Amino acid sequence: MSQPLAGYRIADFSHVMAGPFCSHFLRMLGAEVIKLESLKGDPMRTYGPFREWDGMAPAFVAANVGKKSIAVDLKNPQGLEVAQRLVASSDVVLENFRPGVMARLGLSYEACCKLRSSLVYCSISGYGQSGPQRDYPAIDNIVQATSGMMSVNGEEGDPPSRVGWPVVDTYTGTLAALAVLAALIQRDRFGNGQYIDVSMLDASLVMLTSLATPYLVTGQSMPRTGNIGYSGSPTAAMFQTRDGSRISLGVVQDNQFATLCRAIGRPELCEDTRFATIVERAKPENAVVLRDLLTVIFATRDATEWEQLLNSVGAPCGVVRDLPAACEAARAGGRGLIEEVVVNLGNREPAVGSYVNAGFVFATDGPGGASSVPVVGEHSSEVLGSLGYSEAQIRALIGAEIVREQR
C-alpha cells in the first residue's frame, strides 16, 4: 500500500500561509508538491521575530515540510515556459495571489487548461474571485474583523478581540485541501477538471457556523459567553484550583451534572430544584450561586487531581495548559502528532526541529513522513530535469538567473 495521494503532482504557486497550508495537507497525504517560488523565495521564510532562523522561519517550516522548491522568474518568457511545463505535468495548480495576477502572468485557469484539460485549479483569495470586495487585499487579522469573528470573542461589553493565532489562514487552507480532494475524486470518477474558488471570508463564516446559523434561523445573535462554553451552562466554565492553575469544566448534560455532584462529594445538589435541570442551572440567579459553590470546592485540590478524578468518572474536565505544555503532552502521547524534521540553516549546522502532523491517524500509510524543509530552489535542477530540460539547458537557465538553485 501507499499514501492516498501518492503519484499526484501539485504545482504550488502559493505563498505565505493559506495556500501553503493547503498544499501542506496534500503533501502529508503523499502528493508530490512542487513549490514554485520567486527568486527571493516565499516571504514567509523570514516571518516572525526569530532572525537566526531567517530563510527557514518556524512559520515557514509549519506549512512547507517535505515540499520540493524551484525558484523561477515568472516575468521572463523562459521562466514562464518552465511554469507551463510544470502545469502540464501536474494534477493540481494551487495559487493564492490577488485575483487577476495569475492571468497577467499568462497562467489563468483557461490558459492552464490548454496545457492539461483535466486540471484541478484552486485559487485562494481574501474575498473570492467575484463580488464587490474581489480586489481588496486581505490577511488573517483583517478577515477576522470583516467576518464577525472578532466581535464574538470575550464577554458582553468587551471590545472586539482577535483570535490569538492565524486561524483564518489555517482553516482556509484546510478547507481548500478538502475541496481539492473532492475535485480529484470527481475528476478520477468522471474525467473532468475543475476550477475551485476559495475565499478566506467564506471559510471564516463556515468556521462560525455554530453562531451564524442560529442568527440566520432566528434573526437574533447569540450572546458572548467568554470562557463559558457554547451551552451557557455554569458547569461549562473555568475554575481556579488549589495550586493556582485552572481547569475548564464541560459538564452540560443532566447525567454529567449528577456525576459531578457525586465526584465532588455534594450529591444533594442534584436534588436542589435550582440545579435539577440544565434549564434551571442556566438561569442567571441560579448560575451565580452554583458557580460560587464550585469555586470554593475546586480550590481544595490541584488542577491535575481534578482532571484525573473527574474524567475517570465521566465528567469532562481539562487543565488549562500553556502551549509548550500542550506540545510536550502531544509529543509524549505517541500518536505521531509531532514529527521531527531537519532544517537547513545555510552556512550553519542543520537544526533538528519539529512540526505538527495532520491530526488524524491511519492504520497504514498515514499522513506525514517528510524529513526536511526545502531551501529556496533546492530542487530546481531535479524538477527541471523531470520536465524534459537537458543538463545544458538547466545550467543556462541558472546562469541567466531565470532559475535559482541553492543547496
C-alpha positions in Angstrom: 0.0 0.0 0.0 1.0 3.7 -0.3 -0.2 7.0 0.9 -3.6 8.2 -0.6 -2.2 10.9 -2.9 1.0 9.0 -4.0 1.5 9.7 -7.7 -0.3 13.1 -7.7 1.7 16.2 -8.5 0.8 19.6 -7.2 2.1 22.8 -8.9 2.1 25.1 -5.9 2.3 28.8 -6.8 1.1 29.9 -3.3 2.9 31.8 -0.7 2.7 33.0 3.0 0.1 30.7 4.8 -3.4 29.9 3.5 -2.2 28.4 0.2 0.9 26.7 1.5 -1.2 25.1 4.4 -3.5 23.6 1.7 -0.6 22.0 -0.1 1.0 21.0 3.2 -2.0 18.8 3.8 -1.8 17.3 0.3 1.9 16.7 0.8 1.3 15.0 4.1 -1.1 12.7 2.3 1.6 11.7 -0.2 1.3 14.1 -3.1 4.5 15.5 -4.7 4.3 19.2 -4.1 6.5 21.4 -6.3 6.7 24.8 -4.6 7.3 27.4 -7.3 8.9 30.4 -5.6 10.2 33.8 -6.8 13.9 34.1 -7.0 13.8 35.8 -3.5 11.7 33.0 -2.1 8.4 32.9 -0.2 8.2 36.0 2.2 7.2 33.6 4.9 10.8 32.4 5.1 11.7 35.5 7.1 8.4 35.9 9.0 8.4 36.4 12.8 10.9 37.6 15.4 13.5 34.8 15.1 16.2 36.4 12.9 18.6 33.5 13.4 16.0 31.4 11.5 15.8 33.7 8.5 15.3 31.6 5.4 13.7 28.9 7.5 11.4 30.8 9.8 9.3 28.5 12.0 6.1 29.8 10.4 7.5 28.7 7.0 8.5 25.3 8.4 4.9 24.8 9.7 3.5 24.7 6.2 6.3 23.6 3.9 7.8 20.4 5.2 8.6 17.8 2.5 7.9 20.0 -0.5 10.3 20.5 -3.4 11.3 24.1 -4.2 12.1 25.5 -7.6 12.7 29.3 -7.8 11.7 30.9 -11.1 11.4 34.4 -12.6 7.9 34.1 -14.0 8.1 37.5 -15.7 10.8 36.1 -18.0 9.4 34.2 -21.0 11.7 31.3 -20.4 10.7 31.3 -16.8 7.0 31.2 -17.9 7.8 28.3 -20.1 9.2 26.4 -17.1 5.9 27.1 -15.2 3.9 26.0 -18.2 5.8 22.7 -18.4 5.2 22.2 -14.7 1.5 22.8 -15.1 1.3 20.4 -18.0 2.8 17.7 -15.8 0.6 18.4 -12.7 -2.7 17.2 -11.5 -3.4 20.3 -9.4 -2.5 24.0 -9.7 -2.7 26.0 -6.5 -2.4 29.8 -6.2 -3.3 32.5 -3.7 -2.4 35.7 -5.5 -4.9 38.5 -5.6 -7.5 37.9 -8.3 -6.1 38.6 -11.8 -2.4 38.2 -11.1 -2.2 34.6 -12.5 -4.0 35.8 -15.6 -1.5 38.6 -16.1 1.3 36.1 -15.8 -0.2 34.0 -18.5 -1.3 31.3 -16.1 -5.0 31.7 -15.8 -7.3 28.7 -15.4 -8.2 28.9 -19.1 -4.5 29.1 -20.2 -3.5 26.2 -17.9 -6.4 24.0 -19.1 -4.9 24.3 -22.6 -1.8 22.6 -21.2 -3.8 19.9 -19.3 -7.5 19.7 -19.8 -8.2 17.6 -16.7 -6.5 20.0 -14.4 -7.8 20.8 -10.9 -7.1 24.5 -10.4 -7.6 26.1 -6.9 -7.5 29.8 -6.3 -7.4 31.1 -2.7 -8.0 34.8 -2.0 -9.4 37.1 0.7 -12.9 37.6 -0.7 -13.2 35.3 -3.7 -12.9 35.8 -7.4 -16.2 37.6 -7.7 -18.2 40.2 -5.7 -17.7 43.8 -4.6 -14.7 43.0 -2.4 -12.9 40.9 -5.0 -9.9 43.2 -5.3 -9.5 44.0 -1.7 -6.2 42.9 -0.2 -6.6 40.6 2.8 -4.6 39.0 5.6 -5.7 36.9 8.5 -6.5 39.6 11.1 -8.4 41.7 8.5 -10.7 38.8 7.7 -11.1 38.0 11.4 -12.5 41.6 11.6 -14.7 41.6 8.5 -16.2 38.1 9.1 -17.6 38.9 12.5 -15.1 36.7 14.3 -13.6 39.4 16.4 -17.0 40.5 17.6 -17.9 37.2 19.2 -14.8 36.8 21.5 -14.8 37.7 25.2 -17.6 38.8 27.4 -20.5 41.0 26.6 -19.3 44.6 26.6 -15.7 43.8 25.8 -14.2 45.4 22.7 -13.7 43.1 19.7 -10.7 40.8 20.1 -8.5 38.9 17.6 -8.2 35.1 18.0 -4.6 34.7 19.1 -3.2 32.8 16.0 -3.9 33.0 12.2 -7.0 30.8 12.5 -8.4 32.1 9.2 -5.3 31.2 7.2 -5.0 27.7 8.6 -8.7 26.9 8.4 -8.9 28.3 4.8 -6.0 26.1 3.8 -7.6 23.1 5.4 -11.0 23.8 3.6 -9.1 24.3 0.3 -7.4 20.9 0.8 -10.8 19.3 1.3 -12.0 21.0 -1.9 -9.0 19.8 -3.9 -9.5 16.2 -2.7 -13.2 16.4 -3.7 -12.3 17.7 -7.1 -9.6 15.0 -7.6 -12.2 12.3 -6.8 -14.6 13.9 -9.2 -12.0 14.0 -11.9 -11.0 10.4 -11.4 -14.6 9.2 -11.4 -15.9 11.4 -14.3 -12.9 12.6 -16.2 -13.5 16.4 -15.8 -11.2 19.0 -14.4 -12.4 21.7 -12.0 -11.9 25.3 -11.0 -12.1 25.9 -7.3 -12.6 29.4 -5.8 -11.8 29.5 -2.0 -12.4 32.7 -0.1 -11.0 33.4 3.3 -14.2 35.3 4.2 -16.4 32.4 3.2 -14.2 29.9 5.1 -14.5 32.1 8.2 -18.3 32.0 8.1 -18.1 28.2 7.7 -16.0 28.1 10.8 -18.5 30.3 12.6 -21.5 28.2 11.6 -22.5 27.4 15.2 -23.0 31.1 15.7 -24.0 32.2 12.2 -26.8 29.6 11.7 -28.7 30.5 14.9 -28.7 34.1 13.6 -29.8 33.0 10.1 -32.6 30.9 11.6 -33.9 33.3 14.3 -32.6 36.7 13.3 -31.0 37.0 16.7 -27.3 36.9 17.6 -26.0 34.5 20.2 -24.7 36.2 23.4 -20.9 36.4 24.0 -20.0 33.9 26.8 -16.3 34.5 27.3 -14.8 31.4 29.0 -18.2 29.7 29.5 -18.9 27.0 26.9 -21.4 27.4 24.0 -24.1 25.8 26.1 -24.1 28.7 28.5 -24.1 26.3 31.4 -22.3 27.4 34.6 -20.7 24.0 34.8 -19.1 24.5 31.4 -16.7 27.1 32.7 -13.3 27.8 34.0 -12.3 27.5 37.7 -9.1 28.2 39.7 -7.7 25.3 41.7 -5.5 25.0 44.9 -2.2 25.3 43.0 -3.2 28.4 41.2 -3.8 26.6 37.9 -7.2 26.5 36.2 -9.4 23.8 34.9 -12.1 24.0 32.2 -15.2 22.1 33.0 -17.5 20.7 30.3 -20.5 19.4 32.3 -23.6 20.2 30.2 -25.9 17.2 30.4 -28.0 16.3 33.4 -26.4 12.9 33.9 -23.0 14.5 33.8 -24.1 17.0 36.4 -25.2 14.2 38.7 -21.8 12.5 38.2 -20.0 15.8 39.0 -22.0 16.2 42.2 -21.1 12.7 43.4 -17.4 13.2 42.5 -17.1 16.4 44.5 -18.9 15.0 47.5 -22.1 17.0 47.1 -24.7 14.6 45.7 -27.5 16.7 47.3 -27.0 19.4 44.8 -28.8 17.2 42.2 -32.0 17.4 44.4 -31.9 21.2 44.6 -34.7 22.5 42.3 -32.4 25.4 41.3 -29.9 22.9 39.8 -32.0 19.9 38.8 -32.0 20.6 35.0 -29.8 22.3 32.6 -32.5 25.0 32.0 -32.7 25.8 35.8 -28.9 25.8 36.2 -28.5 28.3 33.3 -30.8 30.9 34.9 -28.6 33.8 35.9 -29.6 33.8 39.5 -29.0 30.1 39.9 -25.9 30.1 37.8 -24.2 32.6 40.1 -25.0 30.5 43.2 -23.7 27.3 41.6 -20.5 28.9 40.3 -19.8 30.3 43.8 -20.2 26.9 45.3 -18.0 25.2 42.8 -15.4 27.9 43.1 -14.9 27.0 46.8 -14.8 23.3 46.1 -12.4 23.4 43.2 -9.9 25.4 45.3 -9.4 22.4 47.6 -7.4 20.3 45.1 -4.7 20.8 42.4 -5.7 21.0 38.8 -4.3 17.7 37.7 -6.0 15.9 40.6 -9.4 17.3 39.4 -8.6 16.4 35.8 -7.9 12.8 36.7 -10.7 12.4 39.2 -13.5 13.9 37.1 -12.5 12.3 33.8 -12.3 8.9 35.5 -16.0 9.1 36.3 -17.2 10.7 33.1 -17.3 14.4 34.0 -15.4 16.2 31.2 -12.6 18.3 32.6 -9.2 19.6 31.4 -6.3 21.5 32.9 -5.8 24.9 31.2 -2.3 24.3 29.8 0.0 26.7 28.1 1.1 25.9 24.5 4.6 24.4 25.4 2.9 22.1 27.9 0.3 21.1 25.3 3.0 20.4 22.7 5.0 18.3 25.1 1.9 16.3 26.1 1.2 15.7 22.4 4.8 14.6 21.9 4.6 12.1 24.8 1.2 10.8 23.6 2.7 8.5 21.0 0.1 9.3 18.3 2.6 10.7 15.7 1.2 14.2 16.0 4.6 15.8 16.5 7.2 14.8 13.9 10.9 15.7 13.7 12.4 17.4 10.6 15.8 18.6 9.5 16.0 22.3 8.9 18.9 23.6 6.7 20.1 26.9 8.1 22.5 27.8 5.2 26.1 28.1 6.4 25.3 26.9 9.9 24.8 23.3 11.0 21.3 22.0 10.2 18.9 22.1 13.0 16.5 19.3 14.1 13.1 20.8 14.5 9.5 19.5 14.8 6.2 20.2 13.1 2.6 19.3 13.7 1.3 16.4 11.6 -2.1 16.2 10.0 -4.0 15.4 13.2 -5.5 12.1 12.3 -4.1 8.6 12.2 -4.4 5.9 9.6 -3.8 2.2 10.4 -1.4 2.1 7.5 0.3 4.6 5.1 -1.0 7.6 7.0 0.0 11.3 6.8 3.4 12.8 7.5 6.8 11.1 6.8 8.8 14.0 5.5 12.4 14.5 6.7 13.4 18.0 5.7 12.3 21.5 4.6 13.4 22.9 1.2 15.7 25.9 0.9 14.9 28.3 -2.0 15.4 26.5 -5.3 16.8 23.4 -3.6 15.2 21.1 -6.2 15.4 23.3 -9.3 17.6 21.0 -11.3 15.7 17.9 -10.3 12.3 19.5 -11.2 13.7 20.9 -14.5 15.1 17.5 -15.4 11.7 15.9 -14.8 10.2 18.5 -17.2 12.5 17.5 -20.0 15.3 20.1 -19.8 18.8 18.9 -20.6 21.7 19.5 -18.3 23.0 22.2 -20.6 19.6 24.0 -20.6 19.4 23.8 -16.8 22.8 25.3 -16.4 21.9 28.1 -18.9 18.7 28.9 -17.0 20.5 29.1 -13.7 23.4 31.0 -15.2 21.0 33.6 -16.7 19.3 33.9 -13.3 15.9 32.9 -14.7 16.0 30.0 -12.3 17.7 30.0 -8.9 19.3 26.9 -7.3 20.5 26.7 -3.7 21.7 23.8 -1.7 
